[in-house]
């Protein structure tokens, strides 16, 4: 799949690099552009433009790392931090505004109450994005093989 514009939603784990590589391979031949987005979810009891200090610093570090990796790939990247109430609608709106042809989500492997969970943002993006969505799930923690742990 070759495209001109891809949006990559990152979170600060190792799957972000894989997502950026995939975006690069999708846009390379077309000399396209990759938009890297780090969304900070702001609690409802705070103003949307509240100073979120540590989370903003983490976002800056994540985006700086993505820019360094993109430079190694010779990939054109535009990186942005966005504060929103919910990450899902923010990613979808960015995809619409930037008229991207694909969204790539780097999602860590998470368990909620002992069961694998996609959280709220990923299902929202899968349902509402105006373009194809590729989901790159991180490795299972503590397993290292990428496959689910054995159950007895």
HUCORJO-V7032 format. One record per residue. N is the residue number from 1. SS is DSSP state (H for helix, E for strand, - for the rest). Layout:
n | ss
N | SS
N | SS
//
This chain:
n | ss
1 | -
2 | -
3 | -
4 | -
5 | E
6 | E
7 | E
8 | E
9 | E
10 | E
11 | -
12 | -
13 | -
14 | -
15 | H
16 | H
17 | H
18 | H
19 | H
20 | H
21 | H
22 | H
23 | H
24 | H
25 | H
26 | H
27 | H
28 | -
29 | -
30 | -
31 | -
32 | -
33 | E
34 | E
35 | E
36 | E
37 | E
38 | E
39 | E
40 | E
41 | E
42 | -
43 | -
44 | -
45 | -
46 | -
47 | -
48 | -
49 | -
50 | -
51 | -
52 | -
53 | H
54 | H
55 | H
56 | H
57 | H
58 | H
59 | H
60 | H
61 | H
62 | H
63 | H
64 | H
65 | H
66 | H
67 | H
68 | H
69 | H
70 | H
71 | H
72 | H
73 | H
74 | -
75 | -
76 | -
77 | E
78 | E
79 | E
80 | E
81 | E
82 | E
83 | E
84 | E
85 | -
86 | -
87 | H
88 | H
89 | H
90 | H
91 | H
92 | H
93 | H
94 | H
95 | H
96 | H
97 | H
98 | H
99 | -
100 | -
101 | -
102 | E
103 | E
104 | E
105 | E
106 | E
107 | E
108 | -
109 | -
110 | E
111 | E
112 | E
113 | -
114 | -
115 | E
116 | E
117 | E
118 | -
119 | -
120 | -
121 | H
122 | H
123 | H
124 | H
125 | H
126 | H
127 | H
128 | H
129 | -
130 | -
131 | -
132 | E
133 | E
134 | E
135 | E
136 | E
137 | E
138 | -
139 | -
140 | -
141 | -
142 | -
143 | -
144 | -
145 | -
146 | -
147 | -
148 | -
149 | -
150 | -
151 | -
152 | -
//
